[in-house]
Amino acid sequence: MTNFFKRYLPLFLSLIILLNFHPVNAANFNEDLREIRAEINRDNLQDAIKKIKKIKISNENEQEKIDLLFGDIYLKINQIDKAEEFYQKTFFTSNEEIEARTFIGLAEVRLAQGKLNDAINYAEKSIKINPNKVRSKIILAITKTRLGESEEGFKILNELYLNRKDAEVALAISGYFSSFDETKKAIDILEEFIKRDPNNIKVLNQLASLHLFDGNKDKAIEYKLIVYKYYDFNRNRKKQKQAKAWILSVDPKYFDKPVRVRKNEKKEQEQYEEEEINNYEENNNIPQFEDFAFAPNSGGSGFIIGDGKYVITNIHVIENAEKIAVRNGIGQVSNARVLRISKYYDLALLEVEKPFEKKFSFNSGKFVNPRPGEDVIILGYPAAGVTEDYPTITEGIISKVFVGDGDGIFLTSATVNPGNSGGPVINLNGDLLGVIYAGTNVFEVAKATGVIETGMGFGVSSSKIEEIFNYKNTIPVKKTSFNKSSLYEKMLPTVVNVSTYKSNLD
């Protein structure tokens, strides 16, 4: 008996330790993870990082879960390459749950990069491992919609919505309707949800934007005020300040007196403690939107030319702006100023404060004139500020090219929605055919062309851009043919969301 205990005592002790202590630690670890994910979802990244630093990692699976969290954080701050680096660390995991989450992260990375087929591939891999991963299905739906498979995208989202009406799903299907200019449907989806969860900040923010886009300023302010009070209660001064600026951009006289911050409170949240994160803005050569002390007032589309130094858009997109910011499809942002305009053609040439990379300019493609019957694609940001921060694709043909007094103007069958204004019209070779405009001078154009159409888009040809702004694209390019996915990927850094801002901060 004595020999028996001597022989097996270490094993018994190990089992006792394992049974009594490891489950407790695992439970604590998982609870910490849930809290951290909640902080990330609320955009409280500083708090998330603080909690990560306090965690004691005891095994490889726990380290992989922490790596996934850092991937999520980097994705939040548009450090796409860094996010991918952390997701790749968990690529060869033996844990199916971690594998499914890794594929979701990589799908989001590829979506942000405009690599839509890869995004679909990773999303489908995640779904195959775990069919209940809602985020994977949402990414799949968004990607298919951007590739022009809108019916399939809606089918996925609608099925999710009928079976699971949580915030993520409600926001996704609302965003789908917004992208097709069905603002009322988008609002109805979120209004129904907010009855069940009246304090969901993401939904409240989206409802405020949707109501403003729909022209209901009072309702927009009502929802944004709830957001403002939430951030005030949680002492998130940066977010509170942004919410106040947004309200004042809608109604400069809304607050009877300035909202004062208590003396003993910090005006800004603490800097990120994590060494790899705390200087991401400094390492990024183009500032983030948070650098602007302005609330977005209106928006449209544009595209980069001239070695990354200039942007083409419409006058009506930027008129009466106090400040202009442009953001491309990979999250890079710069201030901009108006350099030249053409009132008749509703064109504006902007100069950016922080030049984009040369390779993102239309210098990498040709300026050619449109031809009747030619297949075209319009890229832009319909319902900018409401939908996601990536351009959409709309297909059509060149319906007519005008001559005489209407020289330089053309019609396309592609559907043009608010926010598309200023976006490029391109062919399947990636050549620039012209720029979409919508509206401010449509009646002047009708006088010149004798035609006024609804449900069709007017455009100004590339030759007019070159003529008006004395711009010549002289860089030779090889003749290339793209499919829709590769063309979208190529154009993602070139097509920009143009936002105008009003300064109303104390």
N, C-alpha and C positions, 0 to 999 in steps of 0.2 A: 504493500500500500504506500509505504514511504517512497519507494522508487517511482511508483506511478505518479505521485504528486510532484516529485522532483523533476520528472521528465516532462509533465504536461502543465506545470504551474505557469510558466511564461505564456503558454498559449491561452490558458484560462484568463490570465490577467489582461492580455491583449483584447480578448473578446469582451471582457467587462468594460474596458476603456472605450472600445468601439461602440458598444451598445449604449453606454451611458452618456457619452460625451459627444461623439460625432453627430448623431441626429440633431442634437441641440444646436451645434455649430452650423450644421447645414441649414437648419430652420432659420437661424439668425441671418445667415448669409443670404438666403432667398428672400427674407423679409427686407433686408437692406437693398437688394436688387430691385424689388418692387418700388421701394421709396425713391431710389435713384431714377428709375424709369419714369416715375410720376413727375419728378423734378425736370427731367429732360422734356417730357411732353408739355410741361407748362413753360418751357423755355427758361427755366431757372438753372442755367448751366453752371454758374458759379457754385450754387448749393450742391448740385449733382457731383461736381468735381471734389468738393470738400468731403462729401460722404464716401466717395470712392477711395480717397486717400486714407480714410480711417479703417477700411476693410483689411483684415488679415487673411491673405490667400493661403489655403492649405493644400490645394491640389491643382492639377492641370486643367480640369474642367472649369474650376472657378476662375482661373486666369483667362481662359477663353471667353467666359461670360463678361469679364471686365474689358477684354479687348473689343468685344462687340459693343459695349457701352461707349467706349472711346470712338469707335467707328460712327456710332449714332451722333455723338457730339460734334465730331468734325463735319459730318454731313449737314448738321444744323447750321454751322457757320460757313458753309460753302467751301470748305477745304476738301474738295472732292478727292484729290490724289492721296491726301493723308487718310481720309476715311477708307479708301480702297486698301491702303496699306494695312490698316488694322483688321479689316474684314478678311484679307488674304491670310492673316496669321491663323485664322480658325478654319481655313478652307479644308484641311485634311483631318478634321476632328473625327473622333470615333463616336461622338454623341449626336444622335439624330436631331434632337431639339436644337442644338447649336448649329448643326449643318443647315437645317431649314432656315434659321435666323440669318446665317451667313449668306445664303442665297438671296434672301430678301434684301439685305444690305447691298450686295453686289448688283442686284436688279435696280435699286434706287441710284446707285452710282452710275450705272450705264444709262439710265433714264436721264440723269443730270448731264451726262456727256453727249446725249443725243444718239447713242448707239442703241437704237430701238429694238433691233432683232436680238441683240445680246440681252437686253432688259427682259424681253419676252422669254428667252431661254432660261434665265435664272429664276424668273417668277414661276415658270412652269415646273422647274426642278423643286422649288420650295413647296409648291402645291402638291406635287407627287409624294413628297416625304410626309407632309402634314396638310391634308385638304382643308383643315379648319383655320389655316393662317389667313385672316382677313386681309392683312396688308398686302400679301402676295397677289391676291385676286384684284385688289384695287389698283396696284401697279400694272397688272396685266391689262385691266380695262382701260386705264389711262393711255398706256402705250399703244394698244390696238386702235384707240380713238385717234391718236396722233398720226397713225399710219393710214388713216382714212377708213378703218374698219369700225365706224361709229356704231353701227347696229350691234355688232358683237360686243363692243365695249359697254353699251347700254344694257345689253342682256345680262352681263356679268354683274354690273352694279345694281340693277333692278332686283336680281335674285338675292343679292346680299341684303338689300334694303327691306325686302319682304320678310326675310328670315331673321335679320339682326339689325335693329334700328339704333345702333350706337352712334356716337359723335363722328367717328372716323368715316363710317359709311354714309351718314347723312351729309357730311361735308363733301364727300367725293361725288355723290350723285347730284348734289346741288351745284358743284363746280361743273359737272357735265352739262347741265341745263344752261348755266351761265355762258359757257363757251359757245353755245349755239343761239345766244341772244334770247333765251327763254327765261328772262329774269323773274317773272311772276312765279313760274314753277319752282325756280331755285329758292325763292323766298318762302313759298308755301312749305317746302320740305323742311327748312330750318325752323320756321315758326312752329310747326308741329312738334319738332324735337325739343325746342326750348321750353315748351310747356312741361315736359318731363324733367328737364335738367336746366332750370332757369339761370344757373350760375356758370355754365360752361363758357369759358372765356373765348375759345377759338370760334365757337358758334356765334357768340355775341359780336365778335369782331367782324365775322363774315356777314352777318345780318346788317350791321351798320353800313358796310361797304355796298351791299346789294341795294339797300333802301336809298342810299345816296345816289347810286347809279340809276335807280328807278325814279329819281326826282323827289322822293319823300324825305326831305331834310330833317323834319321834326322827329320822325321815327328813327332815322339814322343816329341823330344825337341822343335820343332816348337810350338806345342800346349801347352807344359808345360811353355814355355817362356811367352805366353800370360797370363797364370795364375800368373806367377812370377811378371809381370808388373802390373797386376790388384791389387795384394796384396801390391805392392810398392806404387801404387797410393792411396790406402785406408789406408796406414800406418799400415797394419797388419804385424808387423815384424816377429812374430812367424811363420805364414803361408808363408811369403815371404822366410824366412830362410829354411823352409822345401822344398819349391819349388826349391830353388837354390841347395840344397843338392841332390834332385832328379836328376836335370839336370847334376850335376857334377858326380853322380854315373854312368850316362850313358856315359858322355864324360868329363873326368877330366880336359881337357884343353879347355873347351868351353869358359870360361870367360878369356879374356886376362889379366885382372887385377881384384883384389877383388872389389866387390861392397860395397861401404862404406855407412854407415848409417850417416845421418846428425847429427851433434853433439848435437843439442838441442832436438832431438827426443828420445823417450823412446825405448829401444831395445826390450822390451817385452810389450805385452798388459797388461792392469791393471787386477788385480785379481778380481774374481767375488765378487760383493758387497753383494749379498744375503748370509746371515749367514749360511743357510742350504747347500749352494752350494760351498762356497769358499774353503772348506777343503776336498772335496770329494776324491782327490787323496791321501791325508794324511790318510784318514780313510780306504782306500782300501789297503789291505796288499800285493797286487800285482800291480806293476806299469802299466801305460797305454803306448801305443805305442809312444805317444808324448814325453815320457821321453827319448827316444833314439835320439841322435843327428846324426842319420844315415838315409840314403835313401835306401829303399828296392831294392836289386839287383836281387834276384831270390828267388824261394820258392818251397815248397813241403809240404808233410804231415808227421805226426808222431803220436805217442800215448804215454801216460803216464804209467809208471810202477814204482815199488819200493817205495811204500808209498808216491807217489807224487814227488819224488826226481829226477827221471830220465825220459828221453824220448828216444824212439827208432825211428830211421829214416834211410834213405839211405845215403851213403857216397856222392853220386853225388849231393844230395840236398844241402849239406853244405860245399863241398870242396872249398878251396881258400877263405873262408869267413873271413872277418876281425872281424865280430861280428854276433852273432846268437841270434835271438829272437824267442820265441814260444808263440803262443796264442791259447787258447782253444776256444771251441764253445760258451762259455758264457762270452767271452771278457776278461778273465784273462791272463796276459802277464808276462813273465819273460825272463831275459837274460839266455843264456845257453852256455856251453863250451863242446868241444869234450872230452870224457873220454876214449873210446876204439873204435876200428874199426875192421871190417873184410872185406878186399878188395875183396876176392873171392865172398862173398855173398852180397857185396855192403851194408853192415850194419854199422850203427854208433850208439853208445850209448852216449847220451848227459846227462850232469848233469845240472840241473836248479839252478839258483842263489836264487830264491825265490820259495821254494817248494810249490806245489799245495796241496790241501787238500787230505788226504789219501784215502778218499772215491772215488776220481776221478781216482785212479790208477786201472790198470788191476788186482790188488790184489783182486778186488771184483768179478773177473771171473776166469776161468781156462785157462791154456795153454794146448791145445790138438792138436794132429796131424790131418791134413786133410785126408779125405777119398774120393776116386773117386765117383762121382755122388752126393756128399753132396751139399745141397743148401747153398750158402754163400752170404754175403754182404760185399762190400768194402766201407769203409768210408774215405773221404779225401777232399782235396781242389784243384780240377782241375782248371787250370788257376788262381792260387792264385795271389791275388793283383788286379785281374780284376773282378771276381765274388764277391759275398757277403762273409761276415766273418763267415759263417757257413759251416760245412761239407755237402757233398752230399752223397747220397746212390746210389750204383750201385749193381744190383743183377746178380747172375750167379750161376754156379756150379763148383765144382772141376773137371776139365776135365781129369787130369792125375797127378799122383804122381810118380816121378822118383826114381830109385834105383841105386845102384852101384856108379859110379863116380858122378852121378847127385843126390846123396842122399841129402834129405832136400829141394829139389826144386819141385815145383808143377806148374801146369798150371790151370788157371781159365778162363771160358768163359766170365766173366764179362768184359765189355769194360773199358780199362784203358787209361786215358788221361793225358797229361802233368799236373803235380801238384798232381796227385794221388800217386806218388812215396813216399814210406815210410808209407803209410796208413795201418791200420790193416785190415786183412781178418778175419771175424768172422762168426760163425754159428748162427742159430736162438735161441740158448740157451745163447748167449752172450759170448761164449768161444772164445778165441784167437786161430786161426788156423795158422796164420803167418803174414808176412808183404809183401806188394807189392813192387816190384822194377821194374824199367823200363830202362834198357838200357845201362848203361856204360859197363857192363860186359856181355851183352847178347850173344856176340859171344863166349866168354869163356864158358858160360853155354851151348851154342849150341854144342861146342866141347864135353862137358861132357855128354849131353843128346842125342845128335844126332838129335835134333829138334830145329828149329827156326820158330816161328810163328809170324804172324802179326795179329793185331786186337784181341789178347789175352794177358792176363796178367801173367807174371811170378811172383811167390811168393816164399818166404823162410819160411819153416815151424817153428812152435813154438819150437820144440825140438832143432833146430839149434840156436835159440835165447838163450835158456837156456844153451846150450853147449858152445857157443862162449863167452858169457858174464858171465858165471858161475852164472846164476840167477835161483833161484828156487822159484816158487810161492807156498807157503805152507799153505796159508789161506784157510780153507775149505769153500765151498760154496754149497748152496742148488741147486739142479737141477731145472732150470726154463726155461720156453718157452715163448718167446716174440712174439708179432706181430711187423710189421715193425715200426709202430709209436712209441710204447713203447721202442723198442730197440734203435731207434734214440734218443729218450729222454734220455735214460740211458747213451748213449755213447757221447752225446754232450760235456760234460766237459772233456772227456778223450782224444778225438781226437784233435790234435793240427795242426795249420798252422805253418810250420817252415819257417822263413824268414832269409835270409842272408843280411848283410848290409856292405856298404862301407862308410868310413868316408872321406868326402871331403869338410868339412866346414872350412871356414877361422878361 
